[in-house]
């Protein structure tokens, strides 16, 4: 018999930001951070996408590249195939 209705958990923005920051730490894995917080990995990935998109405006999508002179490949010695 079900006696109550389970509602979705509401996460405050500062808690989302804290978990996203923890998942971005060097050596941290998203799945481990999500597991410790008690949420699904896909939810944490969604929060990362939502919260990190604001910083993308300062990052250039393309970086200019200068191509230098061509370098001749080394001569490859022919090795006889043994069968």
LUMNUSE-764518 format. One record per atom (N, C-alpha, C, CB): residue number from 1; z, y, x; atom name. Coordinates in Angstrom, 1 decimal. Atoms other than C-alpha are relative to their C-alpha. Glycine has a CB too. Layout:
<recs>
resi: NUM; w: Z; v: Y; u: X; name: CA .
...
</recs>
This chain:
<recs>
resi: 1; w: 0.0; v: -1.2; u: 0.8; name: N .
resi: 1; w: 0.0; v: 0.0; u: 0.0; name: CA .
resi: 1; w: 0.0; v: 1.2; u: 0.9; name: C .
resi: 1; w: 1.2; v: 0.0; u: -0.9; name: CB .
resi: 2; w: 0.1; v: -1.2; u: -0.8; name: N .
resi: 2; w: -1.0; v: 3.4; u: 1.4; name: CA .
resi: 2; w: 0.8; v: 1.1; u: -0.8; name: C .
resi: 2; w: -1.5; v: 0.5; u: 0.2; name: CB .
resi: 3; w: -0.9; v: -1.0; u: 0.7; name: N .
resi: 3; w: 1.7; v: 6.0; u: 0.6; name: CA .
resi: 3; w: -0.3; v: 1.4; u: 0.4; name: C .
resi: 3; w: 1.4; v: -0.3; u: 0.3; name: CB .
resi: 4; w: 0.2; v: -1.4; u: -0.4; name: N .
resi: 4; w: 0.4; v: 9.1; u: 2.4; name: CA .
resi: 4; w: -1.5; v: 0.1; u: 0.4; name: C .
resi: 4; w: 0.9; v: 0.4; u: 1.1; name: CB .
resi: 5; w: 1.4; v: -0.3; u: -0.4; name: N .
resi: 5; w: -2.9; v: 10.7; u: 3.3; name: CA .
resi: 5; w: 0.1; v: 0.6; u: 1.4; name: C .
resi: 5; w: -0.7; v: 1.0; u: -1.0; name: CB .
resi: 6; w: 0.0; v: -0.5; u: -1.4; name: N .
resi: 6; w: -3.5; v: 11.1; u: 7.0; name: CA .
resi: 6; w: -1.0; v: 1.1; u: 0.2; name: C .
resi: 6; w: -0.3; v: -1.2; u: 1.0; name: CB .
resi: 7; w: 0.9; v: -1.2; u: -0.2; name: N .
resi: 7; w: -4.9; v: 14.5; u: 7.9; name: CA .
resi: 7; w: -0.5; v: 0.1; u: 1.4; name: C .
resi: 7; w: 0.7; v: 1.3; u: -0.5; name: CB .
resi: 8; w: 0.5; v: -0.3; u: -1.4; name: N .
resi: 8; w: -6.9; v: 15.6; u: 10.9; name: CA .
resi: 8; w: 1.0; v: 0.8; u: 0.7; name: C .
resi: 8; w: -1.4; v: 0.6; u: 0.0; name: CB .
resi: 9; w: -0.9; v: -0.8; u: -0.8; name: N .
resi: 9; w: -4.9; v: 16.9; u: 13.7; name: CA .
resi: 9; w: -0.7; v: 1.3; u: 0.4; name: C .
resi: 9; w: 0.5; v: -0.7; u: 1.3; name: CB .
resi: 10; w: 0.6; v: -1.3; u: -0.4; name: N .
resi: 10; w: -5.5; v: 20.6; u: 14.4; name: CA .
resi: 10; w: 0.5; v: 0.4; u: 1.4; name: C .
resi: 10; w: 0.4; v: 1.2; u: -1.0; name: CB .
resi: 11; w: -0.4; v: -0.4; u: -1.4; name: N .
resi: 11; w: -5.5; v: 21.6; u: 18.1; name: CA .
resi: 11; w: -0.1; v: 1.5; u: 0.2; name: C .
resi: 11; w: -1.0; v: -0.8; u: 1.0; name: CB .
resi: 12; w: 0.1; v: -1.5; u: -0.3; name: N .
resi: 12; w: -4.7; v: 25.2; u: 19.0; name: CA .
resi: 12; w: -0.9; v: 0.2; u: 1.2; name: C .
resi: 12; w: 1.5; v: 0.5; u: 0.3; name: CB .
resi: 13; w: 1.0; v: -0.3; u: -1.0; name: N .
resi: 13; w: -7.2; v: 26.9; u: 21.3; name: CA .
resi: 13; w: 0.6; v: -0.1; u: 1.4; name: C .
resi: 13; w: -0.5; v: 1.4; u: -0.2; name: CB .
resi: 14; w: -0.6; v: 0.0; u: -1.3; name: N .
resi: 14; w: -4.7; v: 27.2; u: 24.2; name: CA .
resi: 14; w: 0.2; v: -1.5; u: 0.5; name: C .
resi: 14; w: 1.3; v: 0.7; u: 0.0; name: CB .
resi: 15; w: -0.1; v: 1.4; u: -0.4; name: N .
resi: 15; w: -4.1; v: 23.4; u: 24.1; name: CA .
resi: 15; w: -1.4; v: -0.6; u: 0.3; name: C .
resi: 15; w: 0.6; v: -0.8; u: -1.2; name: CB .
resi: 16; w: 1.4; v: 0.5; u: -0.3; name: N .
resi: 16; w: -7.9; v: 22.7; u: 24.0; name: CA .
resi: 16; w: -0.3; v: 0.5; u: 1.4; name: C .
resi: 16; w: -1.0; v: 0.5; u: -1.0; name: CB .
resi: 17; w: 0.3; v: -0.6; u: -1.3; name: N .
resi: 17; w: -8.3; v: 25.1; u: 27.0; name: CA .
resi: 17; w: 0.8; v: -0.8; u: 1.1; name: C .
resi: 17; w: 0.3; v: 1.5; u: 0.1; name: CB .
resi: 18; w: -0.8; v: 0.7; u: -1.0; name: N .
resi: 18; w: -5.5; v: 23.3; u: 28.9; name: CA .
resi: 18; w: -0.5; v: -1.4; u: 0.3; name: C .
resi: 18; w: 1.5; v: -0.1; u: -0.5; name: CB .
resi: 19; w: 0.6; v: 1.3; u: -0.2; name: N .
resi: 19; w: -7.0; v: 19.9; u: 28.3; name: CA .
resi: 19; w: -1.4; v: 0.0; u: 0.7; name: C .
resi: 19; w: -0.1; v: -0.8; u: -1.3; name: CB .
resi: 20; w: 1.3; v: -0.1; u: -0.7; name: N .
resi: 20; w: -10.5; v: 21.0; u: 29.3; name: CA .
resi: 20; w: 0.2; v: 0.4; u: 1.4; name: C .
resi: 20; w: -0.8; v: 1.2; u: -0.7; name: CB .
resi: 21; w: -0.3; v: -0.3; u: -1.4; name: N .
resi: 21; w: -9.1; v: 22.6; u: 32.5; name: CA .
resi: 21; w: 0.5; v: -1.2; u: 0.7; name: C .
resi: 21; w: 1.0; v: 1.2; u: 0.1; name: CB .
resi: 22; w: -0.5; v: 1.2; u: -0.7; name: N .
resi: 22; w: -7.3; v: 19.4; u: 33.3; name: CA .
resi: 22; w: -1.2; v: -1.0; u: 0.2; name: C .
resi: 22; w: 1.1; v: -0.7; u: -0.9; name: CB .
resi: 23; w: 1.2; v: 0.9; u: -0.2; name: N .
resi: 23; w: -10.6; v: 17.4; u: 32.8; name: CA .
resi: 23; w: -0.9; v: 0.5; u: 1.1; name: C .
resi: 23; w: -0.7; v: -0.2; u: -1.3; name: CB .
resi: 24; w: 0.9; v: -0.6; u: -1.0; name: N .
resi: 24; w: -12.4; v: 19.8; u: 35.2; name: CA .
resi: 24; w: 0.7; v: 0.0; u: 1.4; name: C .
resi: 24; w: -0.3; v: 1.4; u: -0.4; name: CB .
resi: 25; w: -0.7; v: 0.1; u: -1.3; name: N .
resi: 25; w: -9.8; v: 19.3; u: 38.0; name: CA .
resi: 25; w: -0.7; v: -1.0; u: 0.9; name: C .
resi: 25; w: 1.5; v: -0.3; u: -0.1; name: CB .
resi: 26; w: 0.6; v: 1.0; u: -0.9; name: N .
resi: 26; w: -11.2; v: 17.5; u: 41.1; name: CA .
resi: 26; w: 0.8; v: -1.3; u: 0.0; name: C .
resi: 26; w: 0.0; v: 0.6; u: 1.5; name: CB .
resi: 27; w: -0.6; v: 1.4; u: 0.0; name: N .
resi: 27; w: -10.6; v: 13.8; u: 40.9; name: CA .
resi: 27; w: 0.4; v: -0.4; u: -1.4; name: C .
resi: 27; w: 1.2; v: 0.0; u: 0.9; name: CB .
resi: 28; w: -0.4; v: 0.4; u: 1.4; name: N .
resi: 28; w: -9.8; v: 13.9; u: 37.1; name: CA .
resi: 28; w: -1.2; v: -0.6; u: -0.7; name: C .
resi: 28; w: 0.5; v: 1.3; u: -0.7; name: CB .
resi: 29; w: 1.0; v: 0.6; u: 0.8; name: N .
resi: 29; w: -11.7; v: 11.8; u: 34.7; name: CA .
resi: 29; w: 0.2; v: 0.4; u: -1.5; name: C .
resi: 29; w: -0.1; v: -1.5; u: 0.1; name: CB .
resi: 30; w: -0.1; v: -0.4; u: 1.4; name: N .
resi: 30; w: -12.4; v: 12.9; u: 31.1; name: CA .
resi: 30; w: 0.7; v: -1.0; u: -0.8; name: C .
resi: 30; w: -1.4; v: 0.4; u: -0.6; name: CB .
resi: 31; w: -0.6; v: 1.1; u: 0.8; name: N .
resi: 31; w: -11.5; v: 9.5; u: 29.7; name: CA .
resi: 31; w: 1.5; v: -0.1; u: 0.2; name: C .
resi: 31; w: -0.7; v: -1.3; u: 0.3; name: CB .
resi: 32; w: -1.4; v: 0.1; u: -0.3; name: N .
resi: 32; w: -8.1; v: 9.5; u: 31.4; name: CA .
resi: 32; w: 0.8; v: 1.2; u: -0.7; name: C .
resi: 32; w: 0.3; v: 0.0; u: 1.5; name: CB .
resi: 33; w: -0.7; v: -1.2; u: 0.6; name: N .
resi: 33; w: -7.2; v: 13.1; u: 30.2; name: CA .
resi: 33; w: 0.0; v: -0.2; u: -1.5; name: C .
resi: 33; w: -0.8; v: 1.3; u: 0.4; name: CB .
resi: 34; w: 0.1; v: 0.2; u: 1.4; name: N .
resi: 34; w: -8.4; v: 12.2; u: 26.7; name: CA .
resi: 34; w: 1.0; v: -1.0; u: -0.4; name: C .
resi: 34; w: -1.4; v: -0.4; u: -0.4; name: CB .
resi: 35; w: -0.9; v: 1.1; u: 0.4; name: N .
resi: 35; w: -6.4; v: 9.0; u: 26.6; name: CA .
resi: 35; w: 1.5; v: 0.5; u: 0.1; name: C .
resi: 35; w: -0.1; v: -1.2; u: 1.0; name: CB .
resi: 36; w: -1.4; v: -0.4; u: -0.1; name: N .
resi: 36; w: -3.2; v: 10.7; u: 27.8; name: CA .
resi: 36; w: 0.3; v: 1.0; u: -1.1; name: C .
resi: 36; w: 0.2; v: 0.7; u: 1.4; name: CB .
resi: 37; w: -0.3; v: -0.9; u: 1.1; name: N .
resi: 37; w: -3.6; v: 13.4; u: 25.1; name: CA .
resi: 37; w: -0.1; v: -0.6; u: -1.4; name: C .
resi: 37; w: -1.0; v: 1.2; u: 0.1; name: CB .
resi: 38; w: 0.1; v: 0.7; u: 1.3; name: N .
resi: 38; w: -4.3; v: 10.9; u: 22.4; name: CA .
resi: 38; w: -1.2; v: 0.4; u: -0.8; name: C .
resi: 38; w: 1.2; v: 0.2; u: -0.8; name: CB .
resi: 39; w: 1.2; v: -0.4; u: 0.7; name: N .
resi: 39; w: -7.8; v: 12.0; u: 21.5; name: CA .
resi: 39; w: -1.2; v: -0.8; u: 0.5; name: C .
resi: 39; w: -0.3; v: 1.5; u: 0.0; name: CB .
resi: 40; w: 1.2; v: 0.7; u: -0.3; name: N .
resi: 40; w: -11.3; v: 10.5; u: 21.6; name: CA .
resi: 40; w: -0.7; v: 0.7; u: 1.1; name: C .
resi: 40; w: -0.9; v: -0.3; u: -1.2; name: CB .
resi: 41; w: 0.7; v: -0.6; u: -1.2; name: N .
resi: 41; w: -13.3; v: 11.1; u: 24.8; name: CA .
resi: 41; w: -1.1; v: 0.9; u: -0.5; name: C .
resi: 41; w: -0.6; v: -1.1; u: 0.8; name: CB .
resi: 42; w: 1.1; v: -0.8; u: 0.4; name: N .
resi: 42; w: -16.2; v: 12.5; u: 22.8; name: CA .
resi: 42; w: 0.5; v: 1.4; u: -0.5; name: C .
resi: 42; w: -0.8; v: -0.7; u: -1.2; name: CB .
resi: 43; w: -0.6; v: -1.3; u: 0.5; name: N .
resi: 43; w: -13.9; v: 15.2; u: 21.3; name: CA .
resi: 43; w: 0.2; v: 0.9; u: 1.2; name: C .
resi: 43; w: 1.3; v: -0.3; u: -0.8; name: CB .
resi: 44; w: -0.3; v: -0.8; u: -1.2; name: N .
resi: 44; w: -12.9; v: 16.3; u: 24.8; name: CA .
resi: 44; w: -1.3; v: 0.5; u: 0.6; name: C .
resi: 44; w: 0.8; v: -0.8; u: 1.0; name: CB .
resi: 45; w: 1.3; v: -0.4; u: -0.4; name: N .
resi: 45; w: -16.6; v: 16.4; u: 25.8; name: CA .
resi: 45; w: -0.5; v: 1.2; u: -0.8; name: C .
resi: 45; w: -1.0; v: -1.2; u: 0.0; name: CB .
resi: 46; w: 0.4; v: -1.1; u: 0.9; name: N .
resi: 46; w: -17.3; v: 18.6; u: 22.8; name: CA .
resi: 46; w: 0.7; v: 1.3; u: 0.3; name: C .
resi: 46; w: 0.2; v: -0.4; u: -1.5; name: CB .
resi: 47; w: -0.8; v: -1.2; u: -0.4; name: N .
resi: 47; w: -14.5; v: 21.0; u: 23.7; name: CA .
resi: 47; w: -0.5; v: 0.6; u: 1.3; name: C .
resi: 47; w: 1.5; v: -0.4; u: 0.1; name: CB .
resi: 48; w: 0.5; v: -0.5; u: -1.2; name: N .
resi: 48; w: -15.8; v: 21.2; u: 27.2; name: CA .
resi: 48; w: -1.3; v: 0.8; u: -0.2; name: C .
resi: 48; w: -0.2; v: -1.2; u: 1.0; name: CB .
resi: 49; w: 1.3; v: -0.6; u: 0.3; name: N .
resi: 49; w: -19.3; v: 22.0; u: 25.9; name: CA .
resi: 49; w: 0.3; v: 1.4; u: -0.7; name: C .
resi: 49; w: -0.8; v: -0.9; u: -0.9; name: CB .
resi: 50; w: -0.3; v: -1.3; u: 0.8; name: N .
resi: 50; w: -17.9; v: 24.7; u: 23.5; name: CA .
resi: 50; w: 0.7; v: 1.0; u: 0.9; name: C .
resi: 50; w: 0.8; v: -0.3; u: -1.2; name: CB .
resi: 51; w: -0.8; v: -1.0; u: -0.8; name: N .
resi: 51; w: -15.4; v: 26.3; u: 25.9; name: CA .
resi: 51; w: -0.7; v: 0.4; u: 1.3; name: C .
resi: 51; w: 1.3; v: -0.6; u: 0.3; name: CB .
resi: 52; w: 0.7; v: -0.3; u: -1.3; name: N .
resi: 52; w: -17.7; v: 26.2; u: 29.0; name: CA .
resi: 52; w: -1.3; v: 0.8; u: -0.2; name: C .
resi: 52; w: -0.2; v: -1.2; u: 0.8; name: CB .
resi: 53; w: 1.3; v: -0.7; u: 0.3; name: N .
resi: 53; w: -20.8; v: 27.7; u: 27.3; name: CA .
resi: 53; w: 0.2; v: 1.5; u: 0.2; name: C .
resi: 53; w: -0.5; v: -0.3; u: -1.4; name: CB .
resi: 54; w: -0.2; v: -1.5; u: -0.2; name: N .
resi: 54; w: -19.3; v: 31.2; u: 27.6; name: CA .
resi: 54; w: -0.2; v: 0.4; u: 1.4; name: C .
resi: 54; w: 1.4; v: 0.4; u: -0.5; name: CB .
resi: 55; w: 0.1; v: -0.3; u: -1.4; name: N .
resi: 55; w: -19.3; v: 31.0; u: 31.4; name: CA .
resi: 55; w: -1.5; v: -0.1; u: 0.5; name: C .
resi: 55; w: 0.8; v: -0.8; u: 0.8; name: CB .
resi: 56; w: 1.4; v: 0.3; u: -0.4; name: N .
resi: 56; w: -23.0; v: 30.0; u: 31.5; name: CA .
resi: 56; w: -0.8; v: 1.3; u: 0.1; name: C .
resi: 56; w: -0.7; v: -0.9; u: -1.0; name: CB .
resi: 57; w: 0.8; v: -1.2; u: -0.1; name: N .
resi: 57; w: -24.2; v: 33.6; u: 31.0; name: CA .
resi: 57; w: 0.0; v: 0.6; u: 1.4; name: C .
resi: 57; w: 0.5; v: 1.0; u: -1.0; name: CB .
resi: 58; w: -0.1; v: -0.6; u: -1.3; name: N .
resi: 58; w: -23.1; v: 34.6; u: 34.5; name: CA .
resi: 58; w: -0.7; v: -0.9; u: 1.0; name: C .
resi: 58; w: 1.4; v: 0.2; u: 0.4; name: CB .
resi: 59; w: 0.7; v: 0.9; u: -0.9; name: N .
resi: 59; w: -24.9; v: 31.6; u: 36.1; name: CA .
resi: 59; w: -1.5; v: 0.1; u: -0.3; name: C .
resi: 59; w: 0.5; v: -1.5; u: -0.2; name: CB .
resi: 60; w: 1.5; v: -0.1; u: 0.1; name: N .
resi: 60; w: -28.6; v: 32.0; u: 36.8; name: CA .
resi: 60; w: -0.5; v: -1.4; u: -0.3; name: C .
resi: 60; w: -0.6; v: 0.6; u: 1.3; name: CB .
resi: 61; w: 0.6; v: 1.4; u: 0.2; name: N .
resi: 61; w: -30.6; v: 29.1; u: 35.3; name: CA .
resi: 61; w: -0.9; v: -0.4; u: 1.0; name: C .
resi: 61; w: -0.7; v: 0.1; u: -1.4; name: CB .
resi: 62; w: 0.9; v: 0.4; u: -1.1; name: N .
resi: 62; w: -33.1; v: 29.2; u: 38.1; name: CA .
resi: 62; w: 0.4; v: 0.8; u: 1.3; name: C .
resi: 62; w: -1.5; v: 0.4; u: -0.4; name: CB .
resi: 63; w: -0.3; v: -0.6; u: -1.3; name: N .
resi: 63; w: -32.6; v: 29.9; u: 41.8; name: CA .
resi: 63; w: -1.2; v: 0.1; u: 0.8; name: C .
resi: 63; w: 1.1; v: -0.8; u: 0.8; name: CB .
resi: 64; w: 1.2; v: -0.1; u: -0.8; name: N .
resi: 64; w: -35.4; v: 31.2; u: 43.9; name: CA .
resi: 64; w: 0.1; v: -0.9; u: 1.3; name: C .
resi: 64; w: -0.3; v: 1.5; u: 0.4; name: CB .
resi: 65; w: 0.1; v: 0.9; u: -1.2; name: N .
resi: 65; w: -36.5; v: 28.8; u: 46.6; name: CA .
resi: 65; w: -1.2; v: 0.4; u: 0.9; name: C .
resi: 65; w: -0.2; v: -1.5; u: -0.5; name: CB .
resi: 66; w: 1.0; v: -0.3; u: -0.9; name: N .
resi: 66; w: -38.4; v: 29.6; u: 49.7; name: CA .
resi: 66; w: -0.5; v: -1.3; u: 0.7; name: C .
resi: 66; w: 0.5; v: 1.1; u: 1.1; name: CB .
resi: 67; w: 0.5; v: 1.3; u: -0.6; name: N .
resi: 67; w: -40.7; v: 26.8; u: 51.0; name: CA .
resi: 67; w: -0.5; v: 0.4; u: 1.4; name: C .
resi: 67; w: -1.1; v: -0.6; u: -0.9; name: CB .
resi: 68; w: 0.4; v: -0.2; u: -1.3; name: N .
resi: 68; w: -41.1; v: 26.6; u: 54.7; name: CA .
resi: 68; w: -1.2; v: -0.7; u: 0.4; name: C .
resi: 68; w: 1.1; v: -0.4; u: 1.0; name: CB .
resi: 69; w: 1.2; v: 0.6; u: -0.4; name: N .
resi: 69; w: -43.9; v: 25.3; u: 56.8; name: CA .
resi: 69; w: 0.1; v: -1.6; u: -0.1; name: C .
resi: 69; w: -0.4; v: 0.3; u: 1.5; name: CB .
resi: 70; w: 0.1; v: 1.4; u: 0.2; name: N .
resi: 70; w: -45.0; v: 21.7; u: 56.3; name: CA .
resi: 70; w: 0.4; v: -0.7; u: 1.4; name: C .
resi: 70; w: -1.3; v: -0.5; u: -0.5; name: CB .
resi: 71; w: -0.3; v: 0.8; u: -1.2; name: N .
resi: 71; w: -43.7; v: 19.1; u: 58.8; name: CA .
resi: 71; w: -0.7; v: -1.3; u: -0.1; name: C .
resi: 71; w: 1.6; v: -0.3; u: 0.1; name: CB .
resi: 72; w: 0.8; v: 1.2; u: 0.0; name: N .
resi: 72; w: -45.9; v: 16.3; u: 59.8; name: CA .
resi: 72; w: 0.9; v: -1.2; u: 0.0; name: C .
resi: 72; w: -1.0; v: 0.0; u: 1.2; name: CB .
resi: 73; w: -0.9; v: 1.2; u: 0.0; name: N .
resi: 73; w: -44.4; v: 12.9; u: 59.0; name: CA .
resi: 73; w: -0.2; v: -0.8; u: 1.3; name: C .
resi: 73; w: -0.4; v: -1.0; u: -1.2; name: CB .
resi: 74; w: 0.0; v: 0.8; u: -1.2; name: N .
resi: 74; w: -43.5; v: 10.7; u: 61.9; name: CA .
resi: 74; w: -1.0; v: -1.2; u: -0.1; name: C .
resi: 74; w: 1.4; v: -0.6; u: 0.4; name: CB .
resi: 75; w: 0.9; v: 1.1; u: -0.1; name: N .
resi: 75; w: -46.0; v: 8.1; u: 63.0; name: CA .
resi: 75; w: 0.8; v: -1.3; u: -0.3; name: C .
resi: 75; w: -0.8; v: -0.1; u: 1.3; name: CB .
resi: 76; w: -0.7; v: 1.3; u: 0.3; name: N .
resi: 76; w: -44.9; v: 4.7; u: 61.5; name: CA .
resi: 76; w: -0.7; v: -1.1; u: 0.8; name: C .
resi: 76; w: 0.0; v: -0.2; u: -1.5; name: CB .
resi: 77; w: 0.6; v: 1.1; u: -0.7; name: N .
resi: 77; w: -45.4; v: 1.8; u: 63.8; name: CA .
resi: 77; w: -0.3; v: -1.1; u: -1.0; name: C .
resi: 77; w: 1.0; v: -0.5; u: 1.1; name: CB .
resi: 78; w: 0.3; v: 1.1; u: 0.9; name: N .
resi: 78; w: -47.1; v: -1.1; u: 62.1; name: CA .
resi: 78; w: 0.7; v: -1.2; u: 0.5; name: C .
resi: 78; w: -1.5; v: -0.2; u: 0.0; name: CB .
resi: 79; w: -0.8; v: 1.2; u: -0.3; name: N .
resi: 79; w: -44.9; v: -4.1; u: 61.9; name: CA .
resi: 79; w: -0.7; v: -1.2; u: -0.6; name: C .
resi: 79; w: 1.5; v: 0.1; u: -0.5; name: CB .
resi: 80; w: 0.7; v: 1.2; u: 0.6; name: N .
resi: 80; w: -46.6; v: -7.5; u: 61.5; name: CA .
resi: 80; w: 0.9; v: -0.7; u: -1.0; name: C .
resi: 80; w: -0.4; v: -0.9; u: 1.1; name: CB .
resi: 81; w: -0.7; v: 0.7; u: 1.0; name: N .
resi: 81; w: -45.5; v: -9.2; u: 58.4; name: CA .
resi: 81; w: 0.1; v: -1.5; u: 0.3; name: C .
resi: 81; w: -0.6; v: 0.2; u: -1.4; name: CB .
resi: 82; w: -0.2; v: 1.4; u: -0.3; name: N .
resi: 82; w: -44.0; v: -12.7; u: 58.9; name: CA .
resi: 82; w: 0.1; v: -0.7; u: -1.3; name: C .
resi: 82; w: 1.2; v: -0.2; u: 0.9; name: CB .
resi: 83; w: -0.1; v: 0.8; u: 1.3; name: N .
resi: 83; w: -44.5; v: -15.3; u: 56.2; name: CA .
resi: 83; w: 0.6; v: -1.3; u: 0.2; name: C .
resi: 83; w: -1.3; v: -0.1; u: -0.6; name: CB .
</recs>
